[in-house]
Amino acid sequence: MTKSSKPQQIQTFESAAAELESIVSRMESGQLSLEESLASYKRGAELLKFCQATLQDVQQQVKLLEDGTLKSFGPTEQ
């Protein structure tokens, strides 16, 4: 890992989650060097932070759309 390398851009929640899953799988395999493990951990932490922020933002939007209360998604009674 070089100091001149730029962080990769995170495009979507789905791509971040998929990359995070891939990182976890590689780390669990035990085949990474110490340097690769550290770089993977840092990238994973960045992806996790992005996913958590995205989920929190979506949750806030849902609350606003539902006027502060979450409603059942079941069939509506008329």
LINDA-V601448 format. One record per run of one state. SS is the DSSP state (hx for helix, st for strand, lp for the rest). FROM is the first residue (numbers start at 1). LEN is the number of residues. If there is no record, write none. Layout:
BEGIN
((SS/FROM/LEN) (SS/FROM/LEN))
END
This chain:
BEGIN
((lp/1/12) (hx/13/17) (lp/30/4) (hx/34/32) (lp/66/13))
END
